[in-house]
Amino acid sequence: MRKWLLILLVVMVAVAGCGGRKKRVVIFHADALTVPMGDIIAEYEQLHPNVQILAESHGSVTCSHLAKERACDILMVADARIIAEMEPQYAEWNAIFATNEMVIAYAQKSKFGAEINPQNWYEVLTRPGVTFAHSNPKYDPCGYWTLIVWELADLHYGATVNDKPISEALKAARTQDSIKSDAHQMLNLIDSPSGIDYCFVYMNQAVEQNLKMVRLPKEINLSDPALAEFYSKAHITEPIEKTGAPIAFSLTLLKKAPQREEAIEFLKFALGERGRALLSGDRAVAAFNVTHPPLVDNPDKVPPGLAEVMGLEH
C-alpha cells in the first residue's frame, strides 16, 4: 500500500511540475524580423520549456510606442535612432546587431518585370498602369527609408521623369492605395493575381518570400555605413521628418523589463552563434547582414553575461 501511495505522490508532483506557470518574456519587434524571430523563438522555447516568448511584430515606430505604454522586456527595431531617442528614460543601451538594404520586390506577373533593372526602375514604376506600394512612414521605418531612397535617386542618377525629379515623379505616380499599413500587406498583394506590381521592402523580406527583386545601387539602398555622409544628404519632412542614414537594426533590454533575467538569457541565445545563424538565414543570399560584435552606444551598461556573448569588452 505504501508503495502505491509513493508512486501516486511522485506522479502528482510530476504533473504539478508540468503544469507549472511558464515565465513569459515579452518582445516587440520590427515586422521585418518576423521570420527569423519565429525560428529563434521556436528553438529557444524547445531548449527552455519553462519559458514562453510572447512576440509581437509591428512597424518599429509603433513598437517603440507600445514599449512605453505596456509591460515589455525586449525591443527590436529597424532604425537604431528609435531606441536612441528612448534613452535614458526607457533604455540604457542600444545595440546594432544587423544591417539591411532596400530593394524593389516583384513577382512573375508584374508588368515590365522582364525589363526592370537598377538603371531604369524609376522609369518603369512611373509608366501608365504600373502599380507600386510602400509602407506608412508614420509607423514603419521601411516607409520613410523608401522616401529617402527616392531623394537619393535624384542625387545619384541626376535624371528626370516627365520633366520632374525622380522623387517627385514617383510621388505623383502613387495612388490612394500605394501606402500600406505594413510590409506583410504589400507582400500578400504582390502574390495576388489582381494585386500590385512592385513594392519597396527590405531585402530579407523579398528573399524570404522567394520574390524577384531589383537590388539598387549602394549609393541609394542604405546598406553601406561607409556612405553615411552621402545618405544624410537626403531629408524628408512629410509625413514625418527624417534624414538619410544606413539601415541599422538594433535592440535593447528595457529598463523596467518585468522578466529581466529570463530576457537576458533569451538575448544570449539570440545574439549567440546559433541565433546569428538563424538571423542570416540558410539561403544563397543572406537574409540579414549580421553585425558581430554588435555596435553598442553604452557597452558598460550591458549586463556582464550578455556582454560576454556579444563579444564586448567591459
N, C-alpha and C positions, 0 to 999 in steps of 0.2 A: 504493500500500500504506500509506504513512504517513497519507494522507488518511483511509483506513478505520480505522486504528488510533486516530486523533484522534477520529473520530466515536464509536467504541466507548468510548473513555475518557470523553467527555462524557456519553454515555448512562449509563455505570456510576456516574459521580459524581451524576447527576440521580436515579437510582434509589436510591442510598445516601442522598441527602438526603431523599427522600420517605419512606424507611423509618426515618429518624432517630427517636429516642425523644422522645416529647412530654413537656413539663413538665406535671406533674399538680398541680392546686390542689384541695385537699380542703375541702369545706364541709359543716358540719352545720347544718341549718336547720329551723325550725318547719314542721310539715306544712301549716299554713295557707298557706305560701309556695310550695307545690309548683307550682302552675300558672304564676304569674308568673316564678318562678325558672327553670322549664323554658324559657320564652320568652327570658328574658335570657341564659341559658347557650347556647342554640342560636344566637342572633345573635352572641354573643361568640366562640364557637368558629369560626363561619364567618369572622369577621374575623381570628381568630388561630389558624390551622390547626396551629400548633406547640404549642398549649396544650390540655390536656384538663381539664375541670372535673368533678371527682368529687363529686357532691352526694348527701347522704343526708338524708331527711326523717323526723323523729320528733316526739314531744311535746317541747316546749322543755326540760323538766326532764331528760329522757333525753339530749337533745343536749348539755346542759351537762356531764353525767357523762361522755359519750363524749369530749368535748373535753379533759377532764382525763386520760383514760386512753389515748387514741390520738393519732397524729400528725394535726394539724388546722391549717388556715390561717385559716379564717373561721368565725365562729359567729354565727348569726342566730336570735333568739328572740322569743317573743310576750309577754314581760314583761321590761321593761328591768331590773327588780330582780334577775333571774337573773344577768346579766353583772355588775351592780354588786357582787354577792356574791362574784364571782370575782376582783375587783380587790383588791390589785395583783399577786397571785401569778401569775395566768394571763393577765391583760389589763391594758392601761394606760389604755384609754379606752373609752367606751360611747356609741354614737351612736343616738339615737332617730330613725328615718327614716320612720315611718308610724304612724298610729293606726287604730283599727278600732272596731267595735261588735258587741255580742252581739245575735243575732236568734233567732227560733224558725223553723226551716225545716220545710216540709211539702210534700206532693205533692197532686195532684188526688184521689187515693184516700183521703187522710187523713180520719178520722172528724171530723165537725163542721167541716171546713175552710171551709165557707161561712159559718160563724158566728164563728169565732175572730177576735179583734181586740186592739188594745193595752190595752183596758179589761177584757176578760173571759178572757184567755188562761189564767190560773191556775185559773179555774173549769172551763174546757174540759178542761185537761190532767188534772184530778182526777176527771173523770167515769168511771163504770164502763166498762171495755172500751177506754179510750183508752190507747195506749202511747206512751211518750216516752223519750228517752235523752240522756245527756251523756257526755263522755269522762272518763277516770280522772284525778281531781285529783292523784294522786301523780306522774303522769308528764307531764301536759299542762295548761298554764295554762287552756285553754278549759274544762277540767273545774272548776277552782276558781273561775274567773270566773262559771260558771253558778251555783254555790252562793252566791256573793256577790250575784249578780242577785236570787236568791230572798230573801236577807236584806234587800236594799234595797227589794224589793217590799213587805215588811212595813211599812217606814217610809213609803214613798210612797203606797200605797193605803189603809193603815190598815184593811184588811178581814180577814175570817176565812173559812175554808172548812171546813165541818163542825165549827165551834167551835174550829178550830185556826188559828194564824197561817199565812199563805201558805207560808212556808218549810217549816214542819213538815208541812203538808198535802201538799206536793209530795214531800217525803222519804217520807212514808207511802204515797204513790201509786206510788212506784218498785217495780219488780220486780227479781228477781235479774239479769235481762238488761238492766237500764236503764243500767248503767255499761259503756261500751265502751272498748276499748283506745285508739282514736283516732277522729278525725272521719271519716276515709275509710270506716271500717267502718260508722259511723252513716249516712253519706250513701248508701252502697250499699244499706242496709236500707230507707231512705226510698223508693228507687226500686223495691224489690221488692214484688210484689203481697201477699206474706204478711209484710212487714216492719213496722217501727214507723211510727207516725203522725207524730210530731214529734221534732225534735232541736234542741238548743241548740248553735249554731255561730257562727263569725264571719260577718259579712255577706258578705265576699268569697266565702266557700265556698258560700253559698246562690246568689249571683249567678253564679258560675262553673258551677254545676250546673243553672242555669235552674230553680231551685225557687221555689215560693211562699214568702213569709216574712212574719212579724209583726215589724215594726220597733217596738221597745219605746220607751217614753218616755226621753228623755235622762237623766232623773234615775236611771234604773236600768240603762241599756245600756252604761255605762262608756266612752262615746265623747267626753265633754266635759272637757277639762283644767280648765275653769273650775269644775267641780263636784267637784274632787278632795277637798275637805274633806268634802263630803256623802258621797261614796263611801267615805271612810275610816271612816265610822260602822258599816260592815258588817265583821264579823270572824268568821272561821270557825276552828275548831280541829280538826275531823275531816273527812277523814282526813289533812289537812295544815293547818298553821296559816298563815293569810293574812289580810291586811287589804285592804279595797277600795281601788282606785286606778284611774285612767284606763288603758285598754289602750294600751300603748306598745310597738311592735315596735322592737327595737334590734339592733345588730350591733357586732362588734369584729374586729380583727385580732389573733389570738393572739400572745402574746409569743414563743413558740417556734415560730412558723409556719415549716415547712420550706421553703416556696416563697414567702417574704415578698415579693420584688419582683413576681412574677407575680400574687400575691394582691392587691397594691396596684393593679396595672393592671386587674384584674377589678373591683375596687371602684370605680375611677374610672369604668368603664363603667356599672356597676350603679347608682351614685349620680348619674351624669350625666343629661343631658336625655333621652336615649333610654331609659336604664334606668328612670327615673322614669315615663316614659310607659307602658312595659310593665307597671310595677307598678300604676299607676292602672287600666289596662285600657281597652280601646276599647268601652265599654258605656255605656248610659244612666245607670246608677248606678256610680259609681267603685268598683272592687274594693277599693282601699285609699285612705285619705286620706294622701297623701304629705306628710311634714314636710320642707320645704326652706327655708333650710338646716337640716340635722339639729340636734337638741339634743344637745350633747356635753358630758360632765362634765369632761373634761380636754383641751380643744382643743389645748393646746400639745404634747400627746403624739402628735397625729395627724401622720403623715408629710406634709411640706410639699406635695408634688404632689397628694396626695389631699385635703388641707385646702383647696387652691385650688378643686378641683372641687366640694367640699362647700359652698363659699361661706363658709368660716371665715376669721377674721382672726387671724393669728399675732401 
